[in-house]
C-alpha cells in the first residue's frame, strides 16, 4: 500500500458519465488530496471536468498506478490491460476482486492491493478525515496498516 501511494499520478477505472459511481467519488477525493487523476473511460472525452483516456494503454508511461473500481467481470481485463501498459501498481477497490481477477493478476505477474479502500490511506499528510481516518487509526494500532 505504501509503495502504491508514493505515486502521485493515479489512473482510475470505473468513473461514470452520470457521476454516480464510486469511481467518481474516488477520483474526486484523490484529486482533492493532491493526486493527479487520470480517468479511464472507453467513450467519454471528459467526466466532471477531468479528461478521460480511452484505455490504460493510452496511459503508458503517464500513470504511477491504477485504482480499479469496476465489477470483477470487468476488473480482470483492467488488470491485464494495466500490466500490458507497464502499470504494475494496481489497487483493486473493494468489490472488484474475485478468484478470476486474482488469476488474471497472477498471469500478468502483478500483485495488487486488495480488500482495502484507498480513501482510508490516500493522503499527502497521512491523516484522513472522518470514518476512514478512524478506521485507519485502528488498523495502525493493531498493525494492519
PyMOL commands that set and color helices and strands:
alter all, ss='L'
color gray80, all
select helices_A, chain A and resi 2-6+22-32+56-59+72-84+99-108+118-120+130-141
alter helices_A, ss='H'
color red, helices_A
select strands_A, chain A and resi 9-13+36-40+46-47+50-53+65-68+90-92
alter strands_A, ss='S'
color yellow, strands_A
deselect
rebuild
show_as cartoon
